[in-house]
Structures are given as structure tokens and as C-alpha cells.
Amino acid sequence: MMTRRDLLGGVAAAALVPLAGGVSGAFAAAKAAGGYCRHVDPFIGTGGHGHTFPGATVPFGMVQLSPDTNTAGWDACSGYHIQDTTILGFSHTHLSGTGVGDMMDVLVVPRVGPVRLDPGTPEVPGEGYRAPFDHADEQASPGYYRVRLKDSGIEAELTATARAGLHRYRFTQRKDGAHLLIDLAHGFQDPAGSVTRITGATLRLVGDDTLVGGRQVHQWGQGRVIHFALKLSRPFAAARLYTNDHALPEGAREVQGAALKCVLDLPDAASAPLLVKVGLSAVDVDGALRNLEAEIPGWDFDGVRAAATAAWEAELGRLAITKGGDAADLKIFYTSLYHALLAPTLFSDVDGRYRAMDSTVRQLPAGDNNYSTYSLWDTYRALHPLFTLAQPPRRVGDIVGGLVRMAEESPAGPPVWPLQGTETGCMIGWHSAVVLAEAAAKDIPGVDYARAWPIFRKQAFQGQTSGLPEYRRLGYIPSDTVEEAVSKTLEYAYDDWAIARLAEVAGALDDARILRQRSLNYRALFDRDITFMRPRFTDGSWARPFDPRGMGHSRKWRDFTESNAWQATFLNQHDIYGYMAMFGGPAAFEAKLDELFTTSSDLPDDAPPDIAGLVGQYAHGNEPSHHIAYLYAYTGAHHKTQARVRSLLKTMYRADPDGLAGNEDCGQMSAWYLMSALGLYAVDPVTPIYVFGSPLFDRVEVAVGEGRTLAIEAMGNAPDSPYIQSVIWQGKPYTRSWIRHADLVRGGRLVFTMGPKPNPAFGAGKDNQPPSFGGSTA
């Protein structure tokens, strides 16, 4: 397995699963007031290290049509950064908030003047096909993007359906040499700036208005395949094909190679807007053509844009804020919801064909969809719990069921970080097990859990990679033989907890018992004398030197994954009471939590940038910390959870391009905000409950289940009133600091009374604290 830092060191709304049931009446009210989309700012996260993109897409869409401003370096992972001042062109696939780059398929470059085949440099864009632009000339909203290019005056507009993108270009100046460049060699580059690794690319001209082709890319997703079909709204006058920047003879209609490009001449470009529509398919060119014709049969740009907006309005309306919050709060909330719905991405054609994890082409049952782009190390924590609460069960079943299908098809076994038919193997653990176990615990229909069990069992009991043999033999992974051994031990232990749930569903009760016991392996790395998780050697001795802020005991490799001992010490989501006793009990554990948030935020020079958003040594900018503020609830000091969560909501998210504390990570950073703003969080997603936090808005209506509504209200809420005084559920007093998923998805009314001072009695009693390690959720 690899980590992100390892790698970097080297329109139809109907095209997706239809929404089941309606959303609340707040949808109509919001639409009359201008809609939810008006609160979304796609530029949030495009600064700092958020790694988001501002372009056009629909919820869970295969196509993300967006400008590319850079293709090399960590902050080019999405192809766009707010500090850039030149645009290379507009490509059709992008990653949202990842820590590694790829995609940026099928770059379309509108130009006037002489043909430039090289992109040039940001410093001297005129020497290549880059174009300077001002951010004042940009506009973005859900499903739409617009920009004016400074040198040519070309106005570009973008919109999208699920499997196709639509461009509209206005060549405002009557200049000679108007043309489109299609650069099939464009894509994310290694940090050193080497060319995108491509094999087996093809381009073919069809008639005088169509270009088709495809390529196989070897970047993060090794060997992923993409095909496209591009059509113009009026014929091109001439076309030229290039390989390795050498022109083919005049009249050539097809080319094969690696670095391929095409120029389409448009002498009448200024006479009327030019529309370009592009369909994608991972299967073949015929699939791309079918997707294009099914989703954009005509040339109605405004109609496609309206359909994209309507799709977003329907999805954003599933979490309807009906009272409370200022303009910035609303912008942060709905932009977070927008980002949370960008992945996983659709990865099957309109006819149900898809490219499987073993590179074969397969057929889905009628009505099913295949998905890709699962950032599981990140998203199991809050994004998938958000889906189980506020997405239709059919869509959740599709997304989760796809993991079973991938596990069966992939030579690598259980999914780790699947991207477009390939397994990147990025990050640690097999957290697809957590997503499946959570869905099983919440009775999500349409998932064949029994089919998944043998594959995950084989990994748990026979897997040979990434320290698993040592983990089974010693009960921990030794840091003198395996890198990132502490984090791997802790995350494998949690995966054992999840796989035990799959064993129960499959009726393998003896295996479930073994795995539950093995999920306690985390204990082998806890040093009771200093109350820290720390690296241990094969002979059982503690690794030295030890610095809880350090990345490891030596420079050879790190002992932790994107974290240090401070964060890793709280990476326990499933056996919190058993773990708490190792500290000396609830009071000692509470004191250790206090120390985490109040100790110095200093880090060593070799700390990765992922450790960001620091409060003490709590790192909100990276996922291992995301559940920690909620652990106070298990000590009986729930008021400290309330205060800390409200503080993080207000300080770690801003309505600015640099408004995220770390990488967005395919929706996880935003999902933490969304769930916490509702006042709910799944500390252990495999246990189907939510721990209360501090609800941010006065009233939110959540579409749950099949056409039901959960209303969450916060009476007396205010910026200086983060503390829960009391709770009423379904009209009756409620004293627990947690609530069952099964109760919430039936719909109802959850009312918090808030105040400026803590109520230490709320959630303090043992019977009112959240269950853990299989404790009763009755």
C-alpha cells in the first residue's frame, strides 16, 4: 500500500439513480427565494491546499468539465488553483480535493492566431497555448462555469450532464487563425514535471464535425482507460492530426501513438457562438457516442445548464436550512454539501456497460449504476454516514454495492482507493470493509453482503501485504520491519472490527468472534507509562527515541501515516471504554483529551503538510483527527464535545478560496462540517448511532429514508450559546448524548435547547453515554 505522500515524493438528472421520495416543502420555498444553488461557491477550496476545482458537473457525475491552470505539483491535484493566472484549456475529468493528482482527460483549447502545440509556461504564456485570465472574469455555480480569456477575448462557458460536457465559445474578436486544439497528451504530471504517461492513444476524424478517440493513462491510476466523442455545432473547415507534435500528412484521418493532438480550423468562429459537446466512456468510442446522444441530443446550452441546476437544487434541498445562520454560514454549508456530492463518480454507460477492475468490459443489471473514485481512508468517517442518513437507499445501495463488485473483480482484492477501473492502493487499511459493515448495520438494501464476506475473510486471515503477517503473528506491526507500522496496526484493528460485522451477517460467528478479539490488537502499542501509542520493535521493546510530535523513531521511514503519536493515540473508534481504562479511567482520558487540544502546536521540520488545521496537536486538516472532539461524550463530559465542535465549525471553515483546513478529500472535509452542523456524528460508523455535537442552525429539514423528513431544531441558538441544555425527541424529553440511526430515518422532530453555559449533567450518566464495542444500542 502507498500513502499520498509516497506518491508525491516520487442532463439529465435521470442519467443517475432517480431520487426516491420527495424532499421537504422547504425546497419550493428556497426555489422561490432564488434556490439553494445561490449559496454555493465552487471557488471555496481552490486556494490553500483544498485541491478543489470550480468547473461544471452534476451530482455524482462522470464528467467534471473544468479549467486547468496547472498540471504539476501538489496544489495542481485538481488541475486548478486560485493563485494561478493562466488557463491551459478545459478538460473533462477532475479529482475533488485529493492529495494525489490524475485525470484531466481530453483538453479542449479555444484559440486565435498561430497554432501552438506546446502549453508554454505561466511566466510567458504567449509562447504556448496557455491564456492569461483574471479571476474577476470568472463565474461559477453548480453545473456552470464561465471565463473570458484576456489575450483573445474568447468567452468560454461550460456545463455538463452525467456523462457529457457542453462548451459554448464566443470568439468576440474577428481575428485570423481561430481554431480548437484538442490535446490528448495533457494530464497530471509527476512532481518533477515529467510528461503524463500515456500508452495506446488514438484519434480519428469522423465527417467534418466529429472527433473520437481514447487513451490509456499510467499516472496514479495505473492503466486507466478513457474514450471520448467530440462534436461541433457546425463543421470545421480543416483538421490536422499530430503525434509527438509532428503533423501527419494532409488528409490523414486517424492516428495512433502516445502524445496525440488535433487542430480543428474555424474561420467563421466569430460569426456565431460555437458549441462543443463531449461524451465520455471507459468502455469504447461507441459508448461515448451513445452517452453523448442520450444526454445531449441537441445544442441547447441553456437547457442543459438549467437541467444541471435543477439536479443540484434537488440534491441540495435534501438538507434544507429553514431558519438560522448568516450569509457566510449558508455559503459554507451549501458549498460543503455541493462538495460532498461530487464523489464517488458515475462509471458506467447509459447501456449499463462498464470497465471492471480487471480491465474487462461487463454489463450491469438493468437500473444499476457503477461508481468510481472512492477515497475510502477519508470518506468512511463522515461522508458515507451522511449518505446513509440523507441519500435515497437505492443510491446508497448502488454506491456500497459497487464495492462488493469491485472486490470480486479486482486482482488486488478488497477496494482501497479505486479510481476509474484501477486500484491505486493509496493509503492504509481496507476501509471498504467499514463502508460495507456500516451499510449492513443500517440495513441498506440492495447490497449482497454474503458475496463480500469470503473476499474480506481472505484478506483478514491470509493477506500477505503491508505488515499483515506480522499483525496476525505478533498482535501488532513492528516498526523495525514495516513503515507506518503504528498507524497500520491501529487501522487494521478497526478494519477487523468492521470485517467481524460482515462475518456476523454471513453467519460466520466463529470468525466474527476471532476478529472482534483481534480488533483489540491496538492495545499492544499503547504505553501505559506515558499514555501514548508508540512504535514497537519485533522483540517487543519500545522504539527509541520517542517524541509524540515526531513522525517516527528514525529518518528511515515514518511510524505514522500523515500523523504523529498525539493524533494516533486517539485513533480508536470502536473500543473506547476498554481503551479509556488503560489511561486510568474516564477522568484521566478526559484530561488527556484536554492536553491534546491545549499542548503546543509545534511540529518537526519533516512533518507532512497534511498535518494541518492544528488546535494544540489536534489536526482538523486531516482525517485521523475527525472523530476526536466527540470522544468527550464517552467520558461523561459531553459539554466539552459541544464547545469543541462548535469552535471547529466556526474556525476551520471559511467562505473563502482558502476556506478549508486541509485537502477536501472527495467530500470528507465537507461531510464533517455537514454532520457536525446538524449536531450529529458517527464516531464508529459500524455502530449505527450518532453522537450529538452542537447544532449550528436554528432549523434544518433533512430528507431521510423514502420520502420522510427529519427536522432538527436548536432553540435559543446563538454564536455564544453552543451548549445543549436539554433535548426533546418526538415530543418527549431525551437524556442520552447519542441517538440511533434507525430512529432518525423514520423521520421526526429532534429539538435541542441551547444556552451560553454548559449543562454538565446532560449525557453525564453512564446510561446516557454512547455505546461502544458492541454495547447495547436499544
N, C-alpha and C positions, 0 to 999 in steps of 0.2 A: 504493500500500500504506500501511497505517496501523500504528502501534505501539499497544500497550496504553496508553501514557502519552498519546498523541494523543487517544484516545477519552475518557480520563478527564479530560483537560484540557478539554475541551468539556463354579402356580407352578412355575410349572412350570419346573424346570431344563431340561426338554425344549423349552421355548419358545425356547431358544437353541440354538446348534450343539451337538449331543451331544459329549461328550468322547470322544476316540478313545483306546482303550487304557486300562490301569489305572494307578493310582499305586502307590507303593511300599507294602510291608507296614507302614510306619510309620503309614499312615492309620488302620488298625484299632487300633493301639496308642494313638495320640493320641485316638481317639474314646473308647476305654475310660477314658482318663485325664481326660476332660472335653472333648476336642475342641480343634481349633485356634482356633475362634471365641472361646474364653475368653481368648485372648491379645490380641484385637483391642479397641482403644479408639477408637471413632469420634470421640471428642472431641479426639484429638490433631490439631492443625492448625486447630482452630476459634478459637484465640487468635492473638495477634500478627498477622502478615499471611499466615497459611497459607491462609485462604479456603476451608476445607473445610466440609462440612455433616455433621450427626450422624444423619440420618434413615435410613429403611428403603429398601433397594434390593437387587437381586441382581446377580451379576457381569455386567457389560456391559449392564445393564438400561436400557430406555427410560424407566422410571419411577424417580424419586428422590423419595420421599414424605417430606417433612422439615418441621420447624417453620421459620417465617420470623420472625425477630426484628428485622430491619431491611431496608429496600429501597433506601437511598440512601447513597452514599459508597463509598470504595474497599474498606473492610472489610465491606461488605454484598454483595460479589460472589456469594457462595453463599447469601445470604439469612439467614445465621446468624453470630453472633459471641459468644464465651463471655462477654464483658463486658456483653452486653445482659441486661435483667431483665424484658422483656415479650415476649409472643408475639402476633403478629397472627393467626396461624392456621397451617394446614397445606396446603402446595401440593405439586404432583406432579412438577415438574421442577426440577433444580438443577445448577449447574456446580460441579465439584470443583477448587478451588484456582486458578481463573483470575485474571487481572489485570483483567478487564472483566466486568461483570455483565449478565445477561439471565435468561430463563426464569421460574421461579416461577409456573407456569401452574395455574389452577383452584384458587384458595384456598378452603378449607373452614374455617369458623369456628364451633365449637360455643359456644352462649351461653345464658344465662338472663337474664331481665329485659327491659327495653325494647330494641327494635331500634335498633342504632346502625349507620349506613351508612358513617360516616367512621372510619378507623382510630384517630384520636386521636394523641396524642403519647406518647413514652416517659415524659415528665415527669408527665403527667396521663392515664394510660391509661383511667380511668373515663369520660372524656368521649367515648371512641370504643369500638371493638370490641376493642382490644388487651386482653390479660390479663396481669397480673403473674405471675411464677413464680420459684421458687427452683431453682438447679441441684441442690440436694440432693434435689429431687423429680423428677429426670430419670434415665433409664436408657437406654442404647443398646448394641446389639450387632449384628453383621452380620444384616441383614434385619429388624431390630426397633428400635422407639423408643417410649418411654413418658414422659409428663409429667403432673403434676397442676397445674391452673390454680388460683391462690390465691383469687381473688375468688369464683369459682363452685363450687370444689371438683370441677369436672369432671376426670375421669381420661381421658386420651387415650392410645390405643395405635395404633401404625402398623406395618404390614408390607406386603410387595409381592411381585408376580411380575414377569416381564419387562416386560409391557405394561399392568399394572394395579396399583392400590394398594388396600389394605383398611384401613379405620379401625374402631376399636372405642371407643365413648364410653360412659362410665358417669357419668350425672348423679346424683351422690351426695346432692345436697340437693334436697328437694322444693320447688322454687321455681316461681313462675309465670313464664310467658314463655319457656320453653325452646324453642330454635329453632336451625336451622343457617342461616348466611349463606354463600352462595356468591358470591364476589367475582371476577368475570371481568375487572375493570378493574385488578386487582392485578398488580404485576410490578416488575422493577427500574426504578429511576428514574435520570435523569441526575444527575451530581454536584450540580447546582444544586437538585435536589429536584423537578424538573418531573414532571408526571404521565407514567405509562407511555403510550407512543404506540401506540394500537390503532386498527385500521380493520376494518370488516366483521364485527363480532362478532354472534353470535346466541345466544339461549337459548330452549329450548322444553320445556314440561312434557309428559310422556307418562304418562297414567294418574295414579295417586296415589302412586307410589313412584319415579319416574324423572325425571331432568332431563338434557337433552342440549344440546350447543352447540359453539361454536368461536370462534376469533378469529384475526386476522392482526395480528402484532406487529412494530413498527418500532423496535427498540432496536439492540443490537449486530448481531444477525442481521436485516437489513432485509427485512421482509415474510415472515418465517417464519409458518407456519400450523400450528395445533394444534386438534384436535377432542377432545371428551370425551363419555362417557356415565356418569352417576352414578345408582346405585340404592341405595335404603334397604332395610334388612331388615324394616321394617314401614311402613305408609303414613303419610304426613304428613297432618295434619288440614286444613291450608290452605296456600296458596302465594301469594306476591306477587312480581311482577317489577318491576324498576326500570331506568330509563335516566337517566343523569346524576343519579342519586339522587332522581328523581321517580317516584312509584309509578304504574304503569299502572292502568287501571280494574279493579275487582274482576272476576274471572273471566277475565282475559287469560291466554292460554296460551303466547304466543310474543312475542318482542321482538327487534328488530334495532337496531343502533347501534354505539356505541364503548365507553362506560362502562356496562356492564351488571352487574346484581346480582340475586340471588334470595334470598328468605327462605322457609324451609320450617318451618311451625309443628309442634311436637312436644309437645302437652300431656301425653302419657304417657311422657315421656322417662325419668323416674325409675323406671318400673316394671320395666325390664329393660335390659341393655346394648343400645345402638343400633349397628348395623354399617352402614357406608357403603362401597360399592366403586365404584371409578372406573377405567374403561378409557380409554386414550389412543390416538389415531391422528392422523397427519399427513395422512391421505387424506380421510376423511369421518366423519360420525357413525356410519354403518353399520359402518365399520371399527372404530371404538371399541367399539361394541356387540359385534361378533364377537370382538374381542380379550378383552373382559370375560367373555363367556360361555365362551370357550375356556379361559381361565386361572383364573377364579374362578367356576365354575358355581353354587356353593352359598354357605354362610355360615359355613364352618369357619375362624374366625380362627386358632385354634391349629394347625390343619392346614396352612394357608398359611404361617404362621410357621415351622413345622417344615420345610416344603419349602424355604423360603428359607435356613434354617440348613444344611440338607443340601447345597444348591447351593454355599454358601460353604465348607463343610467339604471338599467335593470339590476345589474350586479351591485353597484354602489348602494342602491336602495335597499339591499338586504340588511344593511346596518344603518338605520335612519336616525340621525340625531334630530330630535324634535324640540329640544329645549337645552339651552346652556352652551357655553363655550364662546370665546371671541373669534374674530376672523382668523387669527393665526391658528387657534386650536382646530377649527373646522378644516383649514387648509392642511394641517399636519395629519389629521385623522383621515380625511378622504384621499390624500395622496398616499398615505400608508396603505389604505385599502386597495387603491389602484395598484401599488407595487406588489401587494400580496396576491394579486390575481394575474400576475404575468407568468408564473411558472407553478407547476410543470406546464410544458407546452405540448399542444397537439402534435402528434407524429404519426398520422395515418391519413390516407387519401379519402376522397369522397366515396370511392367504391369499396372502402374498407381494407384495402391493401396497405401493408406497412413493411418496413425493413426491420427485421428482428435483430436481436443481439448477437446472433451467429452469422449475420450478413445475408441470410436467406430472406426471400420475399414471402410473406404469409398473408392470409386472409382472416379478417376478424368476423365474428358472427354479426349478423345484421343488427344495427343500432349501437354497437360498441365502438369505443374510441381507444386509440393507443396514445400514450403520452411519453414525453422525454423530459430531460433537464430536471432531474431530482437532486437537489443539493442536500442530501439526507442528513449529513452530520450537523447541518444547521437547522433544517426545517422540521425535523421530528419534534422539536421542542415547543414551538408555538404555532407554526403555520398549519401543520396537519391537524392539531386540535381546533384551530379556527375553522378549518374546512368541515370537520365533523360536526361542529356546532352550527355553522351558518351557510353551508352549501347544501344543495339537494343531495339526498342519499345516493341517487343514481350517479351523479358526477363523482362523489367521493368513492363510490364503488368502482367506477372506471379508473380513477387515479390510483387507488390502492390495489385493485385487481391487476393493473398493469405490472406491478412489482412481482406478483406471482408469475405472470407470463415471462417477464424478463429473467427471473431466477431459473426458470426451466430452460430458456433459450440460450442463456449466456454461458460460454465456456468458463467464465470466472465464478459462476455460482450466484449467491445472493447479491443483489444490487448494492453498490457502494456509492457511486456518483455516476449514474448513466447519462450519457449525452448523445443523442441522435444515433441510436443503434450501436454505440460503443460503450465500453466500461472504462472510465478514466482511472478508476482505482484510487481516487483522490480522497484524502483524509483517512481516518482510522475507524475501526469498528464496522459492523454490518447493521446500520441503523434502519435499513428497510425492515428488519425484524420488529423494531419498535413501532413503525407505522402500521404494520400488519397486526401486531398484537393490540395496539390501541383500537384499531377498527374492529377487531374481534371482541374486545371488551365492551365496545359501544354498539355491538350488533349491527354493524354496517352491512347491508345486504349486497349480494352480487359478487362476493369475494370467496373463492374456493380456498379456504384456509387449509383444508386437508391436503390439497395438492402442494402447498408451500412447505408443509412440515418436513417431508423427507430431505428436501434440499437444505433447509436450515439445520436439520439434525446432523447431516453430513458435515456441514461447516463447523458446527459446535463440537462434535465428537471426533472428527477425523481431519479437519483442516490443518494444513502444514505451513501456512504463511504467517508472516508478521508476528512471530512470537507465540502463536497458538500452542505448539507442542510444549514449550516451557510453561505457559499459563496452565495447561492441564496437569503437567507433571509436578510443578513446584507450588502451584496455587498463586503465582504471580509471575511477572515477566522481569527477568534480571536486567539491570541497566548496564552490565558489562558485556552483554551479548546482543542486545536489541536496542535500537534507538527509540526514543519517546516511550520508554517502557512503562513509566508511571501512568501516563495518560491512557496507554493501550490497556493496561491492567484494569483500570477503573471503568473504561468504556466497554471492554469485553464483559466485565461483571454485569453491567447494566443490560447489555445485549443478552446475556444468559437469562436474566430476569424476564426479558421480553420473549425469548425463544421458549422459555418454560410455559408461558401463556399459550403459545402456539401448540406446544405438546399437549396441554390440557384440552384444547379444542379438538385435537386429533385423537384424543383418548389414550395418549401415551403417558400414563400417570407416573410410571416409574421414572421415565426420562424427565418428566416435569419436576419430580422431587429432587433428582440429581442436579438439575440445572438451577433450581431455586437455591439449593445449598451452595452450589458453585458461584452463584451471584454474590456470595459473601466473601469472595476472594479479595475484594478491595481491602479487607482488614489486614492482609499480610503486609501492606505497605504503609500502615499507619503507625507512626512512632508515638506511643503514649507519653513518653517523657517530655516531648516538645510539642505534642498535639499538632503535628503536620504529616501529611502524606509526603513520603520522600523516597528516593531511589534506593534500591537494594541490590546487592550482588548475588551471584549464583550460590555462593557459600553461606548466604543468609545474613551477611554483615551489611550494615548501612554504608552507602556510598558517602565518601568524604572528599573534599569539603562540601558542606551543605549551607546554602543561602536561600531562604524562602523566596527571595526576589529573583534568584538566578534561573537560568534556562536549563542548567544541568551541572553535573559534578565535574565535567571536563569540557574542553573545546572540541573533542572528537565528534560528539553529537549531542543533541538535546535529550533530556529525560522527559520533557513535557511537550505536548502538541499545542503550539500557539498559546502558551500559558506558562505559569510558574507554580510553585508549591502553594502559594497563597490561594490561587484560584482552584487548583486541583484538590486541595483539602476539602473543598465543599462540593466536589463533583460526585455527590451521592444523591440520587433521586428516588431510590426505592426502599432503602432500609434505614430511614432517618432515625428512628428511635433506637435501633440497635447501635447505630453509629454514635448517636448522642451519648450513650452510656460510656463509650470509650473515652470521651472527653472528661467524664466525671459527672454527667447528668445535664439536665436542661439548663441550669444556671451557668455552668461552665461553657456549654455550647453557645448560649446566648452571648456570653462575654467574648468568645472567640469571633463570633459574627460581628460584634461591635468593633473589635480590633481590626478586622478586615476592612471595614469602611472608614476607619479613622487613622490607620497607620500611614506612614509616608508613601507617597505615590512614586518615589524614585524607582527607576529600573536600570539594569545594567546596559552597557553600550550595545550588547549583542541581542537585545530584546527585539523580537519581530514587531513591525508596525501594527500587526493585528491586535496586540495588547493595547487597546485604546479606550477612550471614554472612562478614564480612571476616577474612581472615588475611593481614596485610600488605595488598596490593591484590588478592589472590585473593578472589573474591566467590562463595562457595558458594550464596548465596541466589538466584542467577540463573544460567541455563543456559550462557552462553558460557564459564564457567569449568570446567564439569564434567569435561572430559577432561584438564585441565592437569596434575593431580598425576601422571598416568600418563605424561607426556612424558619424565620422567627415565629411563624404561626405554629410550628411543631413544638416550640418551647413554651407556648402559652403566652408569649409576648407579642400577640398579633398586632398591637398598636404600632410596633416598630416596623412591621411589614407595611402597614398603611402609610406611615410617614416616609419610609424609604422609597416605596413605589411611586408615590405622588411626586417626590423630589426628582426621581429619574424621568418620569413623564415630562416634567417641565424643563429639565436641564439637558437631557440627552437628545432632544428632538427640536429642531427649529424650522421655520418656514423659509429656509434659505437654501441655495445650492449646496452649501457646506453644512447641511442641517442634520446629518447622520453621524453618529459617533464612530462608525466603522463601516465595513462593507455591508451593503444591503442583503447580500447572500440569498438571492432568489425569494425574497419575501420574509425571511425570518426576523430581520431587524424591525420591519414594519409590523409583523404579526405580534411581536412582544408588545408594541405600543397599543395595538388594537385590543388585544385581550386585556391588557392592564387598564386601558381606558374604560373598558366595560366593567372592571372590578373583578375579573376572573383570570385565573392562570392554572395551567396543568403542570404542576411540579413534576409529577410522574405520569406521563400520558397513558401508560399501560394500566394505571388505576383510574377508572373512569369518574374522576371527580375534578372539581376546580376549587382552588384556594382563593378566598376573597382577597382583594387588594384595597385600592382606594379609587372608586369610580370617578371619572373626570367630568362627565357631563350630567346635566340635571335629568335628562330622559333620553334613552336610546331604545328604539324598537328593532329587535333582531328577528329576521325571518328564520325560523328553525323548523326542522322536520319537513313535513309535507303540508305547507300552507298554514302553519301555526306561527304565532308571534310571541316572543319573549320580550316583555317591557321591563327595562332596568331603570329605576329612578333613584336619584340621590337628593333627598330633601335637605335643605339647609346647606347645600354645597356652596363652596366659595374657595378662592385661592388660599385663604388662611384656615380652611376647615377640612383637612384631609382625613380626619379621624372618624371612624364608624362609632356611633353611639348605640345604635340598635339596628336590627334587620327584621323586616316582615316579608314572608314568602306566602303567596296565595292567601293573603289576609290574616295570617297568623304569625305571632312572634317566633323568631327563628334565632337560636343562640349559637349555632355552630359557625366556625370560621371557614367553612367549606360547604359545597353543595354538589349533589350528584348530577352527572351529565344526563342520565335518564329522566330526571325531573325537569331539567331545563328544556329539553327538546319536546316535551309535551306542551310547551307554551305556558304562559302565566305572567305574574307580576312580582318582581323582586324589588323591594323598596329598602334603600339604605337611608338612615338618618345620620347626617354628618355633623361634625362640630369642630371647634378650634382646639379643643383639649382632648387628649386620649381618654378612652374608657378602658382601663386595664382589665376590667372584668370580662369584656367581650372576648370570647374564644379562649379564655384562660383555663377553664375547667378541662380535666382530662377527657371527658366525654364529648367536649366540643372541639377538640383538636383534630386535625386531619388524620385519617388512617394511613398506614404505611406498611409495606411488606405483607400485603395480603390481609391487613386488618379489615374489620367489617365496614362496608360502605352502606349498610342498611339504613 
